[in-house]
Amino acid sequence: MKNDDLRADRDELDYYPPRTSGKREKSLVLQVAAGVFLGGLALWLVQLAATALYAKLLMGTFTFGG
């Protein structure tokens, strides 16, 4: 049990050609930046809609409750 060689073999790197283009990495950076921006914009719009709805509900209860 002590001398068992249970380590995995390394994958052969001959099958995978090395990537040299930086264009793909730049595209990924732009996609992440656009996703963060659009996600923040969507969250802001949801917060704005929720705040407007809450204000209308409060105004409605004050108007119709009295």
N, CA, C and O atoms as a Tinker XYZ file with bonds, in Angstrom:
   264  protein
     1  N      0.821000   -1.198000    0.000000    73     2
     2  CA     0.000000    0.000000    0.000000    64     1     3
     3  C      0.865000    1.263000    0.000000    63     2     4     5
     4  O      0.517000    2.279000   -0.601000    81     3
     5  N      2.008000    1.165000    0.696000    73     3     6
     6  CA     2.819000    2.357000    0.811000    64     5     7
     7  C      3.459000    2.758000   -0.514000    63     6     8     9
     8  O      3.600000    3.948000   -0.795000    81     7
     9  N      3.840000    1.803000   -1.313000    73     7    10
    10  CA     4.576000    2.099000   -2.534000    64     9    11
    11  C      3.694000    2.145000   -3.779000    63    10    12    13
    12  O      4.214000    2.157000   -4.894000    81    11
    13  N      2.381000    2.171000   -3.615000    73    11    14
    14  CA     1.500000    2.259000   -4.791000    64    13    15
    15  C      1.665000    3.615000   -5.459000    63    14    16    17
    16  O      1.717000    4.654000   -4.801000    81    15
    17  N      1.745000    3.576000   -6.788000    73    15    18
    18  CA     1.856000    4.821000   -7.547000    64    17    19
    19  C      0.456000    5.210000   -8.017000    63    18    20    21
    20  O     -0.009000    4.721000   -9.046000    81    19
    21  N     -0.210000    6.074000   -7.282000    73    19    22
    22  CA    -1.592000    6.455000   -7.582000    64    21    23
    23  C     -1.691000    7.815000   -8.256000    63    22    24    25
    24  O     -2.784000    8.368000   -8.382000    81    23
    25  N     -0.572000    8.351000   -8.685000    73    23    26
    26  CA    -0.616000    9.658000   -9.330000    64    25    27
    27  C     -1.116000    9.535000  -10.751000    63    26    28    29
    28  O     -0.841000    8.548000  -11.434000    81    27
    29  N     -1.852000   10.541000  -11.198000    73    27    30
    30  CA    -2.400000   10.531000  -12.554000    64    29    31
    31  C     -1.312000   10.910000  -13.561000    63    30    32    33
    32  O     -0.401000   11.679000  -13.253000    81    31
    33  N     -1.427000   10.362000  -14.753000    73    31    34
    34  CA    -0.501000   10.721000  -15.819000    64    33    35
    35  C     -0.849000   12.100000  -16.353000    63    34    36    37
    36  O     -2.003000   12.526000  -16.327000    81    35
    37  N      0.164000   12.775000  -16.830000    73    35    38
    38  CA    -0.053000   14.096000  -17.409000    64    37    39
    39  C     -0.661000   13.953000  -18.793000    63    38    40    41
    40  O     -0.369000   13.006000  -19.522000    81    39
    41  N     -1.512000   14.910000  -19.143000    73    39    42
    42  CA    -2.061000   14.928000  -20.495000    64    41    43
    43  C     -0.963000   15.308000  -21.481000    63    42    44    45
    44  O     -0.078000   16.108000  -21.178000    81    43
    45  N     -1.042000   14.726000  -22.645000    73    43    46
    46  CA    -0.093000   15.083000  -23.690000    64    45    47
    47  C     -0.456000   16.451000  -24.251000    63    46    48    49
    48  O     -1.607000   16.692000  -24.616000    81    47
    49  N      0.516000   17.334000  -24.319000    73    47    50
    50  CA     0.266000   18.681000  -24.804000    64    49    51
    51  C      0.358000   18.781000  -26.320000    63    50    52    53
    52  O      0.149000   19.855000  -26.885000    81    51
    53  N      0.674000   17.659000  -26.991000    73    51    54
    54  CA     0.792000   17.690000  -28.444000    64    53    55
    55  C     -0.563000   17.880000  -29.115000    63    54    56    57
    56  O     -0.631000   18.383000  -30.237000    81    55
    57  N     -1.617000   17.492000  -28.459000    73    55    58
    58  CA    -2.939000   17.563000  -29.071000    64    57    59
    59  C     -3.494000   18.983000  -29.092000    63    58    60    61
    60  O     -4.342000   19.307000  -29.923000    81    59
    61  N     -3.027000   19.817000  -28.196000    73    59    62
    62  CA    -3.574000   21.161000  -28.066000    64    61    63
    63  C     -2.562000   22.183000  -28.562000    63    62    64    65
    64  O     -1.523000   22.381000  -27.932000    81    63
    65  N     -2.851000   22.829000  -29.678000    73    63    66
    66  CA    -1.915000   23.857000  -30.151000    64    65    67
    67  C     -1.961000   25.078000  -29.231000    63    66    68    69
    68  O     -3.022000   25.410000  -28.704000    81    67
    69  N     -0.840000   25.740000  -29.035000    73    67    70
    70  CA    -0.831000   26.905000  -28.140000    64    69    71
    71  C     -1.603000   28.079000  -28.752000    63    70    72    73
    72  O     -1.579000   28.302000  -29.963000    81    71
    73  N     -2.274000   28.806000  -27.890000    73    71    74
    74  CA    -3.016000   29.987000  -28.356000    64    73    75
    75  C     -2.088000   31.187000  -28.347000    63    74    76    77
    76  O     -1.428000   31.460000  -27.344000    81    75
    77  N     -2.037000   31.900000  -29.450000    73    75    78
    78  CA    -1.168000   33.062000  -29.509000    64    77    79
    79  C     -1.942000   34.343000  -29.781000    63    78    80    81
    80  O     -1.368000   35.430000  -29.715000    81    79
    81  N     -3.233000   34.238000  -30.087000    73    79    82
    82  CA    -3.973000   35.454000  -30.415000    64    81    83
    83  C     -4.463000   36.125000  -29.141000    63    82    84    85
    84  O     -5.036000   35.479000  -28.265000    81    83
    85  N     -4.228000   37.436000  -29.050000    73    83    86
    86  CA    -4.712000   38.204000  -27.920000    64    85    87
    87  C     -6.096000   38.752000  -28.171000    63    86    88    89
    88  O     -6.693000   39.358000  -27.282000    81    87
    89  N     -6.618000   38.549000  -29.372000    73    87    90
    90  CA    -7.926000   39.094000  -29.718000    64    89    91
    91  C     -9.025000   38.437000  -28.894000    63    90    92    93
    92  O     -9.982000   39.101000  -28.495000    81    91
    93  N     -8.896000   37.144000  -28.638000    73    91    94
    94  CA    -9.915000   36.433000  -27.882000    64    93    95
    95  C     -9.967000   36.922000  -26.432000    63    94    96    97
    96  O    -11.047000   37.041000  -25.854000    81    95
    97  N     -8.828000   37.197000  -25.859000    73    95    98
    98  CA    -8.778000   37.671000  -24.484000    64    97    99
    99  C     -9.365000   39.074000  -24.372000    63    98   100   101
   100  O    -10.030000   39.390000  -23.385000    81    99
   101  N     -9.126000   39.913000  -25.370000    73    99   102
   102  CA    -9.685000   41.258000  -25.354000    64   101   103
   103  C    -11.198000   41.184000  -25.483000    63   102   104   105
   104  O    -11.917000   41.942000  -24.831000    81   103
   105  N    -11.680000   40.283000  -26.313000    73   103   106
   106  CA   -13.117000   40.110000  -26.469000    64   105   107
   107  C    -13.737000   39.649000  -25.159000    63   106   108   109
   108  O    -14.822000   40.104000  -24.796000    81   107
   109  N    -13.077000   38.769000  -24.459000    73   107   110
   110  CA   -13.583000   38.290000  -23.170000    64   109   111
   111  C    -13.654000   39.426000  -22.158000    63   110   112   113
   112  O    -14.610000   39.519000  -21.390000    81   111
   113  N    -12.653000   40.279000  -22.159000    73   111   114
   114  CA   -12.641000   41.424000  -21.242000    64   113   115
   115  C    -13.809000   42.349000  -21.566000    63   114   116   117
   116  O    -14.483000   42.842000  -20.662000    81   115
   117  N    -14.047000   42.585000  -22.843000    73   115   118
   118  CA   -15.159000   43.455000  -23.227000    64   117   119
   119  C    -16.505000   42.822000  -22.882000    63   118   120   121
   120  O    -17.428000   43.527000  -22.475000    81   119
   121  N    -16.630000   41.512000  -23.037000    73   119   122
   122  CA   -17.875000   40.837000  -22.688000    64   121   123
   123  C    -18.135000   40.914000  -21.184000    63   122   124   125
   124  O    -19.267000   41.143000  -20.758000    81   123
   125  N    -17.099000   40.725000  -20.392000    73   123   126
   126  CA   -17.266000   40.810000  -18.937000    64   125   127
   127  C    -17.634000   42.229000  -18.531000    63   126   128   129
   128  O    -18.513000   42.426000  -17.693000    81   127
   129  N    -16.964000   43.222000  -19.122000    73   127   130
   130  CA   -17.264000   44.617000  -18.788000    64   129   131
   131  C    -18.691000   44.981000  -19.192000    63   130   132   133
   132  O    -19.391000   45.661000  -18.442000    81   131
   133  N    -19.122000   44.539000  -20.361000    73   131   134
   134  CA   -20.491000   44.813000  -20.803000    64   133   135
   135  C    -21.502000   44.106000  -19.910000    63   134   136   137
   136  O    -22.558000   44.665000  -19.614000    81   135
   137  N    -21.200000   42.900000  -19.481000    73   135   138
   138  CA   -22.096000   42.173000  -18.592000    64   137   139
   139  C    -22.230000   42.847000  -17.239000    63   138   140   141
   140  O    -23.327000   42.929000  -16.686000    81   139
   141  N    -21.120000   43.328000  -16.706000    73   139   142
   142  CA   -21.167000   44.031000  -15.419000    64   141   143
   143  C    -21.967000   45.317000  -15.555000    63   142   144   145
   144  O    -22.777000   45.638000  -14.685000    81   143
   145  N    -21.748000   46.056000  -16.639000    73   143   146
   146  CA   -22.466000   47.312000  -16.845000    64   145   147
   147  C    -23.961000   47.074000  -17.020000    63   146   148   149
   148  O    -24.776000   47.743000  -16.384000    81   147
   149  N    -24.321000   46.129000  -17.874000    73   147   150
   150  CA   -25.738000   45.854000  -18.114000    64   149   151
   151  C    -26.416000   45.261000  -16.884000    63   150   152   153
   152  O    -27.584000   45.546000  -16.621000    81   151
   153  N    -25.697000   44.446000  -16.137000    73   151   154
   154  CA   -26.246000   43.911000  -14.900000    64   153   155
   155  C    -26.519000   45.009000  -13.880000    63   154   156   157
   156  O    -27.556000   45.001000  -13.216000    81   155
   157  N    -25.596000   45.946000  -13.757000    73   155   158
   158  CA   -25.802000   47.081000  -12.858000    64   157   159
   159  C    -26.959000   47.953000  -13.301000    63   158   160   161
   160  O    -27.730000   48.443000  -12.476000    81   159
   161  N    -27.080000   48.147000  -14.610000    73   159   162
   162  CA   -28.189000   48.935000  -15.142000    64   161   163
   163  C    -29.520000   48.244000  -14.875000    63   162   164   165
   164  O    -30.496000   48.898000  -14.509000    81   163
   165  N    -29.565000   46.936000  -15.056000    73   163   166
   166  CA   -30.795000   46.183000  -14.802000    64   165   167
   167  C    -31.169000   46.250000  -13.325000    63   166   168   169
   168  O    -32.341000   46.434000  -12.996000    81   167
   169  N    -30.190000   46.104000  -12.432000    73   167   170
   170  CA   -30.478000   46.198000  -10.999000    64   169   171
   171  C    -30.967000   47.593000  -10.619000    63   170   172   173
   172  O    -31.852000   47.730000   -9.774000    81   171
   173  N    -30.404000   48.615000  -11.229000    73   171   174
   174  CA   -30.844000   49.978000  -10.946000    64   173   175
   175  C    -32.280000   50.190000  -11.413000    63   174   176   177
   176  O    -33.074000   50.824000  -10.718000    81   175
   177  N    -32.615000   49.659000  -12.592000    73   175   178
   178  CA   -33.989000   49.796000  -13.088000    64   177   179
   179  C    -34.978000   49.042000  -12.211000    63   178   180   181
   180  O    -36.082000   49.532000  -11.972000    81   179
   181  N    -34.610000   47.877000  -11.734000    73   179   182
   182  CA   -35.482000   47.115000  -10.834000    64   181   183
   183  C    -35.677000   47.877000   -9.528000    63   182   184   185
   184  O    -36.788000   47.937000   -9.002000    81   183
   185  N    -34.616000   48.448000   -9.012000    73   183   186
   186  CA   -34.730000   49.227000   -7.779000    64   185   187
   187  C    -35.604000   50.457000   -7.999000    63   186   188   189
   188  O    -36.403000   50.812000   -7.132000    81   187
   189  N    -35.461000   51.102000   -9.137000    73   187   190
   190  CA   -36.278000   52.279000   -9.446000    64   189   191
   191  C    -37.752000   51.906000   -9.540000    63   190   192   193
   192  O    -38.610000   52.612000   -9.010000    81   191
   193  N    -38.046000   50.800000  -10.213000    73   191   194
   194  CA   -39.434000   50.352000  -10.344000    64   193   195
   195  C    -40.009000   49.957000   -8.986000    63   194   196   197
   196  O    -41.161000   50.273000   -8.690000    81   195
   197  N    -39.228000   49.276000   -8.167000    73   195   198
   198  CA   -39.703000   48.870000   -6.842000    64   197   199
   199  C    -39.955000   50.091000   -5.970000    63   198   200   201
   200  O    -40.937000   50.129000   -5.230000    81   199
   201  N    -39.094000   51.075000   -6.047000    73   199   202
   202  CA   -39.272000   52.292000   -5.258000    64   201   203
   203  C    -40.514000   53.051000   -5.716000    63   202   204   205
   204  O    -41.280000   53.548000   -4.890000    81   203
   205  N    -40.713000   53.141000   -7.025000    73   203   206
   206  CA   -41.898000   53.828000   -7.546000    64   205   207
   207  C    -43.178000   53.099000   -7.137000    63   206   208   209
   208  O    -44.161000   53.733000   -6.755000    81   207
   209  N    -43.161000   51.782000   -7.218000    73   207   210
   210  CA   -44.333000   51.003000   -6.815000    64   209   211
   211  C    -44.613000   51.176000   -5.324000    63   210   212   213
   212  O    -45.767000   51.334000   -4.925000    81   211
   213  N    -43.586000   51.148000   -4.515000    73   211   214
   214  CA   -43.753000   51.324000   -3.067000    64   213   215
   215  C    -44.297000   52.714000   -2.758000    63   214   216   217
   216  O    -45.169000   52.869000   -1.903000    81   215
   217  N    -43.779000   53.728000   -3.458000    73   215   218
   218  CA   -44.268000   55.093000   -3.236000    64   217   219
   219  C    -45.731000   55.208000   -3.647000    63   218   220   221
   220  O    -46.512000   55.861000   -2.956000    81   219
   221  N    -46.116000   54.583000   -4.763000    73   219   222
   222  CA   -47.519000   54.631000   -5.190000    64   221   223
   223  C    -48.415000   53.919000   -4.193000    63   222   224   225
   224  O    -49.524000   54.373000   -3.909000    81   223
   225  N    -47.932000   52.791000   -3.657000    73   223   226
   226  CA   -48.729000   52.082000   -2.663000    64   225   227
   227  C    -48.896000   52.917000   -1.397000    63   226   228   229
   228  O    -49.979000   52.967000   -0.814000    81   227
   229  N    -47.809000   53.575000   -0.977000    73   227   230
   230  CA   -47.915000   54.421000    0.207000    64   229   231
   231  C    -48.833000   55.606000   -0.038000    63   230   232   233
   232  O    -49.639000   55.955000    0.825000    81   231
   233  N    -48.721000   56.219000   -1.189000    73   231   234
   234  CA   -49.595000   57.349000   -1.508000    64   233   235
   235  C    -51.040000   56.875000   -1.623000    63   234   236   237
   236  O    -51.969000   57.578000   -1.227000    81   235
   237  N    -51.214000   55.685000   -2.166000    73   235   238
   238  CA   -52.564000   55.141000   -2.290000    64   237   239
   239  C    -53.183000   54.872000   -0.935000    63   238   240   241
   240  O    -54.363000   55.158000   -0.727000    81   239
   241  N    -52.412000   54.329000   -0.013000    73   239   242
   242  CA   -52.967000   54.049000    1.313000    64   241   243
   243  C    -53.243000   55.345000    2.052000    63   242   244   245
   244  O    -54.217000   55.433000    2.800000    81   243
   245  N    -52.404000   56.349000    1.855000    73   243   246
   246  CA   -52.673000   57.621000    2.532000    64   245   247
   247  C    -53.888000   58.319000    1.935000    63   246   248   249
   248  O    -54.657000   58.960000    2.651000    81   247
   249  N    -54.057000   58.194000    0.625000    73   247   250
   250  CA   -55.178000   58.876000   -0.017000    64   249   251
   251  C    -56.499000   58.187000    0.310000    63   250   252   253
   252  O    -57.472000   58.848000    0.672000    81   251
   253  N    -56.537000   56.862000    0.182000    73   251   254
   254  CA   -57.805000   56.159000    0.332000    64   253   255
   255  C    -58.093000   55.769000    1.774000    63   254   256   257
   256  O    -59.233000   55.438000    2.098000    81   255
   257  N    -57.107000   55.798000    2.637000    73   255   258
   258  CA   -57.334000   55.404000    4.024000    64   257   259
   259  C    -57.986000   56.494000    4.849000    63   258   260   261
   260  O    -58.658000   56.196000    5.837000    81   259
   261  N    -57.804000   57.759000    4.466000    73   259   262
   262  CA   -58.327000   58.854000    5.272000    64   261   263
   263  C    -59.674000   59.241000    4.825000    63   262   264
   264  O    -60.274000   60.153000    5.393000    81   263
